[in-house]
Amino acid sequence: MKREDVRNIAIIAHVDHGKTTLVDELLKQSGVFRANQEVAERVMDSGDIERERGITILSKNTAVTYKGVKINIVDTPGHADFGGEVERVLKMVNGVILVVDAFEGPMPQTKFVLRRALDLSLPVIVCVNKIDRPEARPKEVVDEVLELLIDLDASEEQLDCPFVFASAKGGYAAMDADQEAQDMTPLFDTILDYIPAPEGDPEAPTQVLISTIDYNEYVGRIGIGKVDNGSVSVNQEVVIVNHHDPDKMRKVKISKLYEFDGLNKKDVPSASIGSIVAISGISDLHIGDTLCSPEAPVAIPFQKISEPTIAMQFNVNDSPLAGTEGKYVTSRHLRDRLFRELNTDVSLRVEETDNTDSFKVSGRGELHLSVLIENMRREGYEFSVSKAEVLYHYDENGKKLEPMELAYVDVDDDYAGSVIQKLGERKGELLNMHSNSSGSTRLEFSIPSRGLIGYRGEFMTDTKGTGVLNTIFNGYEPYKGDIQYRKQGSLIAFEAGEAITYGLFNAQERGTLFIGPGEKVYSGMVVGQNGKAEDIELNVCKTKKLTNTRSSSADEALKLTPPRILSLEQCLEFIDTDELLEVTPKNLRIRKKILDPTLRKRAAMKKN
């Protein structure tokens, strides 16, 4: 049976192509907000970090009503690091809107999310967005999308997909790029006409596949999924089963049931096939679980989420300043917080190590882990992290394999040479080079994942902030050899105390400083970057010795160059394998793993 009063869609796209802004407009034009209501931009990006960085990290559910049909919409992330969010959400929907920028055209992540949708045989509506950009080229982008669909072996039906031309920011859509448009009606109509209504058997035993987990301090875990068969109601007894874990079978009771309405969840007594529901009151609910009637416990198949590719050590902070700035500082606090993150993040892995004060945390990329670090820091946690390292695999002959990425680089012609040289040094192989009439070049590289660790900051400097770098995971290949990450050494504080202008003035001749006067330092803390390759120890707490002889120039003020203040991402890029980043709610400090200078020299000699 089909349920004609419901449509379930996901909005997928490459990062920055306008998914969240498009959802904003669909919400506004369907009457979710009052006419005089003030609404923030990108209303779906509810997290602080999402709003600050202008990116979507977690998929979000919402719903609008148009012509009596309820349209459940899932807004998904565009970054490759959060690909796990996209993969699982697609099991909840019956079709997708693929948003493509009218100037950039299909990008690496467009290919990734589209491949996932085609593998599940989902119908696709292509929305060519930002047609009001001065350099927009919608007609060419349509051809590029069709080429991409052919490359991905789309079926005849999928190739015959509708194209809608829109400006999410302007709030209008049209079926033709040259057509005058007023509002989003053409897009709404296309959704009703082209996206199939959900199907299922309302009389069959209950089956609900949990695709997303939300977490709330008051009610605990909230499972979100689609009712595939039968119906589900409050106080119903169900059994939890899992396709990948045949032994799992546990009886539970549904205590609360919600459906989505605009930006809110509303309590409902029951829901039938095709509804996307949120269920609370079940403590041990995981992504991929199926809730079934006890008399017919049949699990719905669920694809395994892609494995993590990089890992970091999260350690209890043991620096001389440990415990002075954070609220949660013990290994128990750190362990509980990391394992709690697993409630909602399917792509993350947390492993305990031989050392009770250290945990191995694996994720999909540097951005993925840096968002976790930033969230923990804001919550009052104090800890230290190591440099990100890639996770190697071994084939049956014991040969070392490493994760590879396809890197797509868009730069002005002037900077192409510099990028090719730098990525070549990091074992990147140039696959393709394409110049266009606007004076920019698109480069395509195959490069080991570890070759990109710590490169983004350097890339922005080399391209004067104008370059765009996009990457996508591209399987495992044999190890490509050693890579030298950093050509410059560190400036290391020699003693504990407070940084003094006089000491910093003498130190700044050696390189770039990361700290200013008055900051607390300790022996083994990195206070700057050396202009040369080796590490240098300096005394930045040194004061000027006073004499009873006065000279005419002695009391002139010392001029300090302003220090280079590093962001969290820049710190993670900067640290080397023998260093740690100390993270507290107030400060980010780079330090050597071994603080004692004598022990550090001994360890270096042993290594060499």
C-alpha positions in Angstrom: 0.0 0.0 0.0 1.2 3.5 -0.8 0.7 6.4 1.6 0.0 9.4 -0.6 -0.2 12.0 2.1 3.6 11.7 2.9 6.9 12.3 1.1 10.3 11.6 2.6 13.3 13.3 1.0 16.9 14.0 1.9 18.8 17.1 0.6 22.4 16.1 -0.4 25.2 18.2 -1.9 28.8 19.2 -1.8 29.8 21.5 1.0 28.7 25.2 0.5 26.3 24.5 -2.4 23.3 25.8 -0.4 21.5 22.8 1.2 20.7 24.4 4.5 19.7 27.7 2.9 17.3 25.8 0.6 15.7 24.1 3.6 15.3 27.6 5.2 13.3 28.7 2.2 11.1 25.6 2.1 10.3 26.1 5.7 9.5 29.8 5.3 7.3 29.3 2.2 5.3 26.5 3.6 4.1 28.7 6.5 6.1 27.1 9.3 7.0 30.6 10.6 4.6 33.5 11.3 4.7 36.3 8.7 6.3 38.7 11.2 8.6 36.2 12.8 12.4 36.9 12.8 14.3 33.9 11.7 18.0 33.4 11.8 19.9 32.4 8.7 20.5 28.6 8.3 18.0 27.9 11.0 18.7 24.1 10.8 22.3 24.5 11.8 21.6 24.6 15.5 25.0 23.8 17.0 27.3 26.7 18.0 30.2 25.4 15.9 27.8 24.8 12.9 26.7 28.4 13.1 30.2 29.8 13.5 31.8 27.9 10.7 28.8 27.9 8.4 28.9 24.1 8.0 26.4 21.3 8.8 27.9 18.6 11.0 24.9 16.5 12.1 21.9 15.6 9.8 18.7 17.3 10.9 15.0 16.4 10.5 12.2 18.8 9.8 8.8 18.6 8.1 6.6 20.9 6.0 3.1 20.6 4.7 2.2 21.5 1.1 -1.2 20.9 -0.6 -2.2 18.6 2.2 0.9 16.4 1.9 3.5 16.2 4.7 7.0 16.4 3.3 9.6 15.1 5.8 13.0 16.7 4.9 16.4 15.6 6.1 19.2 18.2 5.8 22.6 16.4 5.5 26.3 17.5 5.9 28.4 18.2 2.9 31.9 17.6 4.3 33.6 14.2 3.5 34.5 13.9 7.2 30.7 13.6 8.1 29.9 11.2 5.2 28.7 8.6 7.8 25.8 10.9 8.5 24.7 10.9 4.9 25.1 7.2 4.4 22.7 6.2 7.1 20.1 8.9 6.6 19.4 7.7 3.0 17.8 4.6 4.4 15.0 6.8 5.8 13.9 8.5 2.6 12.3 7.6 -0.7 14.1 10.2 -2.9 16.8 12.9 -2.8 17.2 16.5 -4.0 20.8 16.9 -5.2 21.9 20.5 -4.9 24.6 21.7 -7.3 26.2 25.1 -7.5 25.4 26.8 -10.8 29.0 28.0 -11.1 31.1 25.2 -9.5 29.2 22.3 -10.9 29.6 18.8 -9.5 32.4 18.5 -6.9 34.0 15.5 -5.2 31.4 15.2 -2.4 28.6 15.6 -5.0 29.9 12.4 -6.5 30.2 10.6 -3.1 26.6 11.4 -2.0 25.1 10.8 -5.4 26.8 7.4 -5.6 25.2 6.5 -2.2 21.8 7.6 -3.4 22.0 5.6 -6.7 23.2 2.5 -4.9 20.0 2.5 -3.0 18.0 3.1 -6.2 16.6 6.4 -5.0 15.0 8.8 -7.5 17.0 12.1 -7.8 15.7 15.7 -8.4 18.6 17.9 -9.4 18.4 21.5 -8.1 20.9 23.8 -9.8 21.3 26.4 -7.1 22.7 30.0 -7.0 21.6 30.8 -10.6 21.7 34.5 -9.6 25.5 34.3 -9.2 27.1 36.7 -11.8 29.3 33.9 -13.2 26.6 31.2 -13.1 26.6 28.7 -16.0 23.5 26.6 -15.4 23.3 25.0 -18.9 26.8 23.6 -18.7 26.3 22.4 -15.2 23.3 20.4 -16.4 25.5 18.6 -18.9 28.2 18.0 -16.2 25.5 16.4 -13.9 24.3 14.1 -16.7 27.9 13.1 -17.4 28.4 12.3 -13.7 25.2 10.2 -13.6 26.4 8.2 -16.6 29.9 7.7 -14.9 28.1 6.4 -11.9 26.0 3.9 -14.0 22.7 5.5 -13.3 19.6 3.6 -14.6 17.4 4.9 -17.4 14.9 6.2 -14.9 17.5 8.0 -12.8 19.0 9.6 -16.0 15.6 11.0 -16.8 15.6 13.1 -13.6 14.0 16.5 -13.5 16.2 19.7 -13.3 15.0 22.6 -11.2 16.8 26.0 -11.3 16.8 27.9 -8.1 18.2 30.7 -5.9 17.8 29.5 -2.3 18.9 32.9 -1.1 16.5 34.7 -3.4 13.7 32.3 -2.5 12.7 31.2 -6.0 12.8 28.2 -8.3 11.9 27.6 -12.0 11.8 24.6 -14.4 13.9 26.6 -16.9 17.1 28.6 -16.3 15.7 31.6 -18.4 12.3 31.6 -16.8 11.1 34.4 -14.5 10.3 32.9 -11.0 8.5 34.1 -8.0 8.8 31.4 -5.3 9.6 27.8 -4.5 6.3 26.4 -5.9 8.0 24.6 -8.9 10.3 22.7 -6.5 7.4 21.7 -4.2 5.4 20.5 -7.2 8.3 18.5 -8.5 8.7 16.8 -5.1 5.0 15.7 -5.1 5.1 14.6 -8.7 8.5 12.8 -8.8 9.3 11.5 -5.3 7.3 8.2 -4.8 5.0 8.0 -1.8 6.3 5.6 0.9 5.1 2.0 0.6 4.5 -0.7 3.2 1.9 -3.1 4.7 -0.1 -1.3 7.4 -1.5 -4.7 8.6 2.0 -6.4 8.9 3.9 -6.7 12.2 5.8 -3.5 13.2 9.2 -2.7 11.6 11.1 0.5 12.4 14.7 0.9 11.3 16.7 3.4 13.5 18.8 5.6 11.2 19.8 8.4 13.6 20.3 8.8 17.3 19.7 12.1 19.1 20.7 12.6 22.7 19.0 14.7 25.3 20.2 15.2 29.0 16.6 14.8 30.2 15.2 11.8 28.3 18.5 10.1 27.2 18.7 8.5 23.8 16.2 9.3 21.1 16.0 7.0 18.1 14.9 8.4 14.8 13.7 6.2 11.9 11.0 5.4 9.4 8.1 3.1 10.0 8.6 0.5 7.2 5.7 -1.8 8.0 2.8 -1.9 10.4 2.3 0.8 12.9 3.9 1.9 16.1 2.2 3.4 19.2 3.0 4.6 22.8 3.3 1.8 25.4 3.7 -0.8 22.7 6.0 -3.7 23.5 8.7 -4.3 20.8 11.8 -6.3 20.3 15.2 -4.8 19.3 17.1 -6.8 16.6 20.1 -5.9 14.4 21.0 -7.2 10.9 24.8 -7.2 11.8 24.3 -8.7 15.2 22.0 -11.8 15.0 22.3 -12.6 18.7 20.7 -9.2 19.7 17.2 -9.6 20.9 15.8 -7.5 23.7 12.2 -6.7 24.7 11.5 -3.0 25.4 8.5 -0.6 25.8 8.0 2.6 23.8 7.3 5.3 26.3 7.2 8.4 24.0 6.6 8.8 20.3 7.1 12.1 18.3 6.7 13.2 14.7 8.4 16.2 13.2 6.5 19.4 12.6 8.5 22.4 11.3 11.5 22.7 13.7 9.7 21.0 16.6 8.8 17.5 17.6 5.2 16.9 18.6 3.8 14.0 20.7 1.7 11.5 18.8 -0.1 8.5 20.2 0.7 6.3 17.1 2.3 6.5 13.6 1.8 4.3 10.5 3.9 3.3 7.5 6.0 6.0 5.9 6.1 8.3 8.9 9.5 9.4 10.2 9.3 9.2 14.0 11.4 9.9 17.1 11.2 7.3 19.9 12.5 7.9 23.4 12.6 5.8 26.6 14.8 3.0 25.3 18.3 3.3 26.8 20.3 0.8 24.8 19.2 1.9 21.2 21.8 2.0 18.4 21.9 3.1 14.8 21.0 0.1 12.6 18.7 -1.5 15.2 15.2 -2.5 14.0 12.2 -2.3 16.4 9.8 -5.2 15.6 6.7 -6.8 16.9 7.7 -9.7 19.3 5.9 -12.3 17.2 7.9 -11.5 14.0 11.4 -10.2 14.9 12.9 -9.6 11.4 15.8 -7.1 11.1 16.0 -4.7 8.2 19.4 -4.8 6.4 21.6 -1.8 7.1 24.8 -0.9 5.3 28.0 -0.8 7.4 29.3 2.8 7.9 32.7 3.5 6.3 35.6 2.9 8.6 37.7 5.7 10.1 41.0 6.7 8.4 42.9 8.7 11.0 43.5 8.5 14.8 44.7 10.6 17.6 45.6 9.9 21.2 43.5 11.8 23.8 45.4 12.0 27.1 44.9 13.3 30.6 46.7 16.6 30.8 50.0 16.1 32.7 51.7 19.5 32.1 52.9 21.7 35.1 49.7 23.8 34.6 47.4 20.8 34.6 44.1 21.2 36.4 44.3 25.0 36.7 41.8 26.0 33.9 39.5 23.0 33.3 36.4 21.7 35.1 36.8 18.1 34.1 40.4 16.9 34.2 40.6 13.2 35.3 40.8 10.1 33.2 37.3 9.1 34.4 35.8 12.4 33.1 37.7 12.0 29.8 36.6 8.3 29.3 32.9 9.0 30.1 32.8 12.0 27.7 34.5 10.1 24.8 32.2 7.1 25.2 29.2 9.3 25.4 30.1 10.8 22.0 29.6 7.3 20.5 25.9 7.6 21.4 25.4 10.0 18.4 28.5 9.7 16.2 28.6 6.5 14.2 31.9 7.2 12.3 33.9 7.6 15.6 35.8 4.8 17.3 37.2 5.1 20.9 39.6 2.4 22.2 41.2 2.1 25.6 45.0 1.6 25.6 47.5 0.0 28.0 47.8 3.3 29.7 44.6 4.2 31.7 45.2 7.9 31.1 45.2 7.6 27.3 42.5 6.8 24.7 42.8 6.1 21.0 40.1 8.1 19.1 39.7 7.3 15.4 37.6 9.4 12.9 37.0 10.2 9.3 39.3 13.2 9.1 41.0 16.1 10.8 37.8 18.2 10.7 35.8 15.4 12.3 38.1 15.1 15.3 38.7 18.9 15.6 34.9 19.4 16.1 34.9 16.9 18.9 37.9 18.6 20.5 36.3 22.0 20.3 33.0 20.8 21.7 34.8 19.1 24.7 36.9 22.3 25.3 33.7 24.4 25.4 32.1 22.0 27.9 35.0 22.6 30.4 37.3 19.6 29.6 41.0 19.8 29.9 43.2 17.2 28.1 46.0 16.8 25.5 46.0 15.3 22.0 48.7 13.9 19.8 49.3 14.6 16.1 46.8 12.9 13.8 48.1 9.7 12.3 46.6 7.5 9.5 45.3 4.0 10.2 47.1 1.4 8.0 45.7 -1.9 6.7 47.7 -5.0 5.8 47.0 -7.3 2.9 47.2 -11.1 3.1 50.9 -11.0 2.2 51.6 -8.6 5.1 52.1 -5.7 2.8 51.4 -2.2 4.3 48.4 -0.4 2.8 47.5 3.2 3.5 44.4 5.3 2.9 44.4 7.4 -0.3 42.5 10.6 -1.2 41.4 12.2 -4.4 42.2 15.9 -4.0 40.6 18.4 -6.3 42.3 21.8 -6.2 40.9 25.0 -7.7 43.5 27.8 -7.8 44.4 30.9 -9.8 46.9 30.1 -12.6 49.7 32.0 -10.8 49.6 29.6 -7.8 49.3 26.2 -9.6 53.0 25.6 -9.8 53.5 26.1 -6.1 50.6 23.7 -5.2 51.9 21.0 -7.7 55.4 21.3 -6.1 54.1 21.1 -2.4 51.7 18.1 -3.1 54.5 16.4 -5.1 56.7 16.5 -2.0 53.9 15.0 0.0 53.7 12.0 -2.4 50.8 13.4 -4.4 50.5 12.3 -8.1 48.9 14.7 -10.5 46.2 12.9 -12.5 44.6 15.8 -14.3 45.0 19.5 -15.0 42.4 21.7 -16.6 42.7 25.5 -17.2 39.6 27.6 -17.9 39.1 31.0 -19.5 38.6 32.8 -16.1 42.3 32.4 -15.2 41.9 29.5 -12.8 43.1 25.9 -13.0 41.6 22.7 -11.6 44.1 20.1 -10.5 43.3 16.5 -9.6 45.7 14.5 -7.4 45.9 11.1 -5.9 47.6 11.5 -2.6 48.0 9.5 0.6 45.7 10.8 3.5 48.8 11.5 5.6 50.2 13.8 2.9 47.2 16.1 3.5 47.6 16.2 7.3 48.8 19.7 8.2 48.6 21.0 4.6 45.5 23.1 4.6 47.0 26.1 6.4 50.1 26.0 4.1 47.8 25.8 1.1 45.8 28.9 2.1 49.1 30.8 2.6 50.4 29.7 -0.8 47.3 30.7 -2.7 46.7 34.0 -0.7 43.5 32.6 0.7 41.9 32.2 -2.8 42.4 28.4 -3.4 39.7 25.7 -2.8 40.8 22.2 -1.8 38.3 19.3 -1.7 39.2 15.7 -0.9 37.4 12.4 -0.9 38.5 9.0 0.3 39.7 6.7 -2.5 40.4 3.3 -1.0 43.7 1.8 0.2 47.0 1.5 -1.8 50.5 0.2 -1.0 52.6 2.5 1.3 54.2 5.4 -0.7 57.2 6.0 1.5 58.1 8.5 4.3 56.9 12.1 4.1 58.6 15.0 5.9 55.8 17.1 7.5 57.6 20.1 8.8 60.7 21.8 7.6 61.0 24.2 10.6 61.8 23.4 14.2 60.2 24.7 17.4 61.2 27.4 19.8 61.0 25.7 23.3 60.8 27.5 26.7 63.7 26.7 28.9 62.2 27.4 32.3 58.9 27.8 34.0 57.5 31.2 34.8 55.9 34.2 33.1 57.0 35.4 29.7 58.8 38.8 30.0 59.1 41.4 27.2 62.9 41.4 27.5 63.1 37.6 27.0 60.6 37.6 24.1 62.5 40.4 22.4 65.7 38.3 22.3 63.7 35.2 21.3 61.9 36.8 18.3 65.1 37.1 16.3 65.1 33.3 16.1 61.6 32.9 14.5 57.9 33.5 14.9 56.5 33.7 18.5 53.1 32.2 19.5 52.9 33.9 22.9 53.0 37.5 24.2 54.3 39.0 27.5 52.6 38.0 30.7 51.7 34.4 29.6 52.5 31.5 31.8 55.1 29.1 30.3 56.8 25.9 31.5 60.0 24.0 30.5 59.3 22.0 27.4 56.4 24.3 26.1 56.6 25.3 22.5 56.5 29.2 22.3 57.2 29.7 18.6 58.5 28.4 15.3 62.1 28.4 14.5 63.2 29.8 11.1 65.6 26.8 10.7 65.0 23.0 10.9 66.2 22.3 14.4 64.5 22.9 17.8 66.0 25.7 20.0 65.6 26.2 23.7 65.1 29.8 24.9 64.6 31.6 28.1 61.6 33.8 27.5 61.3 34.6 31.3 64.7 36.3 31.2 64.8 39.8 32.8 67.3 42.5 32.2 70.0 42.7 34.8 70.0 46.2 36.3 73.3 48.1 36.8 74.0 51.5 38.4 75.4 52.9 35.2 72.9 54.7 32.9 73.3 55.1 29.1 71.3 57.3 26.9 69.6 54.5 24.9 69.2 51.9 27.7 65.6 52.8 28.7 64.2 52.9 25.2 61.1 50.7 24.9 61.6 47.3 23.3 59.4 46.7 20.3 57.8 43.2 20.0 56.4 41.8 16.8 52.7 40.8 17.5 52.6 37.0 18.2 51.0 34.6 15.8 47.9 33.3 17.6 47.1 29.8 16.3 43.5 28.5 16.0 42.7 24.9 17.0 43.1 23.6 13.4 46.4 25.5 13.0 47.7 24.0 16.2 46.7 20.5 15.1 48.4 21.1 11.8 51.6 22.5 13.4 52.3 19.8 16.0 54.9 17.2 15.1 55.0 13.5 16.2 57.1 14.3 19.3 54.7 17.0 20.5 51.2 17.3 22.1 48.5 20.0 22.0 47.3 20.9 25.5 43.7 21.8 25.3 41.9 23.7 28.1 38.7 25.9 28.1 40.9 29.0 28.2 44.1 28.1 26.2 45.7 26.0 23.6 49.4 25.2 24.3 51.8 23.2 22.2 54.3 21.2 24.2 56.9 18.5 23.8 55.8 15.0 24.8 58.9 14.8 27.0 59.2 18.0 29.0 62.7 17.4 30.6 65.4 18.7 28.2 67.9 15.9 29.2 65.5 13.1 28.7 64.3 14.6 25.5 67.9 14.7 24.0 68.4 11.1 25.2 65.2 10.0 23.5 66.2 11.8 20.2 69.6 10.1 20.2 68.0 6.7 20.8 65.6 7.3 17.9 68.4 8.3 15.5 
